[in-house]
Amino acid sequence: GGDSAASQPDADRSIDSTGIDLFNERVVGSNPGCVTCHAINGDIVLVGPSLAGLTSRADSQVAGMAAADYVRQSILQPDAHVVDGFDLGQMPGGWGELLTEQQVDSLVEMLLEP
């Protein structure tokens, strides 16, 4: 049968899939996975802040910093930008050692999808 996804570049499809798959992992290495602490729908607070609406907020969080750079730094250096109402050191670190650069890029892309 015909595959309508065939017109999509394979790289784009794998990035999207990898990002959501990574986000939904319950454990990554010895760290809790993203989905364990962050909701992506609504204003639900699990352990960390909800990531719903991140696309519209990320560009204005740090003056002069692009949304993708803000999200990437927030993953790789969790204490660089701590959201009001949450504690320094609350998000585990070490993501740069646990994830490849491609995996981080995939997460950033997935989190910034409108």
N, C-alpha and C positions, 0 to 999 in steps of 0.2 A: 504494500500500500504506500501511498504518498506520505512523506514526512514533512509537514509544514515547517518544522524546526530546521530543516536542511538549509533554508535561506539565511538563517542566523549564523554569524561567525562562531565557530566552535569555541574560540578563546573566550568570547563574551559569555557563552552559556556555561562554561566550566567555572568561570570566576563567580557568576551568580550562585551556582550550585555549591561551590566550595564555601562561599561566604555564609550562606544560610545553614549549610551542614555544620560548619565550624561553630556558628553561633548556637546551634541547638545541641552541641555536645554537652553532656552533663559534667564531664570531667575532662580536662586537657592536661596531660602530664599529671602533676600532683595538685593542680589548681582546680577549683570549681570552674565550670564553663560559664560563658556569658549568660546563657539562659537561666542558670541557677540563681543569678543575682539581679538581672536586668529584664524588665518587661519591654516589649517593643510596641505594644498596643495600649492606648489609654494612659492614664496617669497612675497606673498601678506601681506601688513601691514594694519590691521584694526585699532585697538587702541594699542594693544600689539604686540610683535614680532610674526612672523610666527613660527609655531611649526614644519613645514616641515623640515625633516632632523635632528630632535631632537635626534633620536637614534644615529646618528654618532657624534653629538656634545656633548651630555650630559656626556659621559665618560671622556672627557678632559676639562670640564669647571672648575673644582676645583680639584687640585692635590690630589690624594689619596681618592677621593670620587667616589663611584660607581654611574653609571647613574641613577639607580632607586632611590638612596638616594638623588641625586641632584634634580631630578624631584619632589620627595615627599616634600623635603624642600622648593622648589620653590612654590609649591601649598600652603603648610601650613604656610610658612613664606615668603610671596612674596617679601619682601625687602632684603632677605638674599643674593640673587644673581640677581642683576639688569643688564639686557642686555644693552650694549653700545647703546646709542641713545634713551633710554627710561628713564623716571624720577622715582626716588624713590617715593614710595607712589602711583604710578599710578594704580597698581593692587589692587583691594579691598582685604581685609583680612577677617579673621573670618571663613575660610574654615574648620578648625578643629572643630568648633561648628556646622557648617551647614552640614558637611558630616561625615558619619561613617568611621571608619578605613578601612572597606571593600570597601566602595565607593572610598576612596582615592587610595587604592591598585588597584582597577579596572581602575581608570583613569591613574595611572602610567603605568600599564601594556599596556593599549590601546595606550598611547602616545609613548611607546618605541617599539611597534611592527614595524618590518622592513617594 
